[in-house]
Amino acid sequence: MTNSLLPFKTHPLREAIYDELHIRPFHIVSTPHQLSHLAARASKEEQELAHQHLCELCRRYSVNQPVPAAVTFQQDFGEFTVHWERHVEFYSITLLHAGNFSGEPFEHTVINLLPTDWLAGLPGETVAAFHLILDDHSLANDPESLSRYFEGQRLSMSKARDEKALIATAFRLHGDGYGRFIIQNLGMSDIQIGRLTRRIIEMETYRLLAQLSLPLAKQIAPQLSEMDRSLAEVLALVPQLDGAEEERKMLQTLTRKEAKLEMWRAGTNRRFSGSRAYHKIVLQRIEGISESKVEGYPMLSEFMNRRMFPALTTLESVQSWMEDLSRRIERASDLLRTRVNLTMQEQNRHLLASMNKRSQLQFRLQETVEGLSVVAISYYIIGLLGYLLNGLPLKQWHLSKPVVLAVAIPLVVFTIWWVIRRIKRRLIKNPNG
């Protein structure tokens, strides 16, 4: 890509890299304000459907639509504002409404302003769904009132940013199926409260995404325990194996176990790695809140340490367990392959010895046949020589046929033996011809 304002060639991703830092800005939020936030896991195809679904909402309200490749989109719909974001494995929708609704907190929420049929058609699987109230200190924050707001659930509460805000939540689903947060603004600007709100939204969203792997880990753990036990039984039988057939069967058993384990690892590695990454983001967002203690209530970070760390430890334990089983199965397979190879080498040694013995017998037989061949060939040549002598005038030459044949026999036998031996040496010296 070449920028017309610059005299040199620039990288095609240069502008995208600059824009990346600004595609998800903090909200500038006034107080009071109400928000509803949804985050849904979605495949690439489902995220495209979510984009089209958002365009449909924009058409209903006759407002601007997002561009096709939009990663983030914010639009005022009149009574509420929609902020939509596309992430790697999920998309999120944040609805904002300036001011308070009438009645009790969370009795009327922003999400109720959206068409019900449009909400029902959202693609993907919703993971995070919660409401957040930004209060200008008009709500009572005594224990009885807070208990009523959160349906009697046990609360976590912190003060943030030099005690300029108070955050309260139960980290639980309530009767309407949503989570709840209340942030009381005790002296923050709109930009500051917007940043705090963004951190709370991301903290809760990534907390839930990080914990998606926990049920999977709990499901696999008993199967790993069974595989660990059966592997120990298999390894105990290795010294008792008798013969190559039993060793091959045992190796097939280990191969099946290894294939099953690799299937589990392939299905969990990406999910577990994602959970660790999300957990780091949660810790960063909590650190950005700059919490301070509210007497009588656990801080948000204390709740995370008490609840999230054991879950993450479980994931790491299951992943380490799979790695350990994989190494043990690999070592056991190598041991059995070595045994099978040794057994095959021993069989090959016996086979070669048998072949060597057979070759020696064949060589002796060949020498015997070779001697018989010399006699047979000599016999036929002497016979031919006899016919030849019948046609010659031996009497005129004062020669006797039996005498001539008797003298010729040793010469013929030696000649035939010498010729066969010469042919044999030539074949041994140059077997390919």
DABEL-V596174 format. One record per backbone hydrogen bond with DSSP energy under -0.5 kcal/mol. CO is the residue of the C=O (numbers start at 1). NH is the residue of the N-H. If there is no record, write none. Layout:
# DABEL-V596174
CO/NH
CO/NH
This chain:
# DABEL-V596174
1/3
1/10
3/6
11/14
13/17
14/18
15/19
16/20
17/21
18/21
19/22
19/23
20/23
22/25
27/29
32/99
33/134
34/97
35/132
36/95
37/130
38/93
39/127
39/128
40/91
41/125
43/47
44/48
45/49
46/50
47/51
48/52
49/53
50/54
51/55
52/56
53/57
54/58
55/59
56/60
57/61
58/63
59/62
67/70
71/86
73/84
75/77
75/82
77/79
80/77
81/96
82/75
83/94
84/73
85/92
89/42
90/87
91/40
92/85
93/38
93/95
94/83
95/36
96/81
97/34
104/107
104/108
109/112
110/113
111/114
115/119
116/120
117/121
118/121
119/122
124/126
125/41
128/39
129/179
130/37
131/181
132/35
132/134
133/135
133/183
134/32
134/33
135/185
142/146
143/147
144/148
145/149
146/150
147/152
148/151
150/153
155/298
156/169
157/294
158/167
159/292
160/164
160/165
161/164
164/186
164/188
165/160
166/184
167/158
168/182
169/156
174/177
178/174
179/131
180/170
181/133
182/168
182/184
183/135
183/185
184/166
184/186
189/193
190/29
190/194
191/195
192/196
193/197
194/27
194/198
195/199
196/200
197/201
198/202
199/203
200/204
201/205
202/206
203/207
204/208
205/209
206/210
207/211
209/212
210/213
211/214
211/215
212/216
213/217
214/218
215/219
216/220
217/221
218/222
219/223
220/224
221/225
222/226
223/227
224/228
225/229
226/230
227/231
228/232
229/233
230/234
231/235
232/236
233/237
234/237
234/238
235/238
237/240
238/241
241/243
243/247
244/248
245/249
246/250
247/251
248/252
249/253
250/254
251/255
252/256
253/257
254/258
255/259
256/260
257/261
258/262
259/263
260/264
261/265
262/266
263/267
264/268
265/268
265/269
268/272
269/273
270/274
271/275
272/276
273/277
274/278
275/279
276/280
277/281
278/282
279/283
280/284
281/285
282/286
283/287
284/288
285/289
286/289
286/290
287/290
289/161
290/161
292/159
293/295
294/297
298/157
299/303
300/304
301/305
302/306
303/307
304/308
304/309
307/311
308/312
309/313
310/314
311/315
312/316
313/317
314/318
315/319
316/320
317/321
318/322
319/323
320/324
321/325
322/326
323/327
324/328
325/329
326/330
327/331
328/332
329/333
330/334
331/335
332/336
333/337
334/338
335/339
336/340
337/341
338/342
339/343
340/344
341/345
342/346
343/347
344/348
345/349
346/350
347/351
348/352
349/353
350/354
351/355
352/356
353/357
354/358
355/359
356/360
357/361
358/362
359/363
360/364
361/365
362/366
363/367
364/368
365/369
366/370
367/371
368/372
369/373
370/374
371/375
372/376
373/377
374/378
375/379
376/380
377/381
378/382
379/383
380/384
381/385
382/386
383/387
384/388
385/389
386/390
387/391
388/391
389/392
392/394
393/397
394/399
395/398
400/404
401/405
402/406
403/407
404/408
405/409
406/410
407/411
408/412
409/413
410/414
411/415
412/416
413/417
414/418
415/419
416/420
417/421
418/422
419/423
420/424
421/425
422/426
423/427
424/428
425/429
426/430
430/433
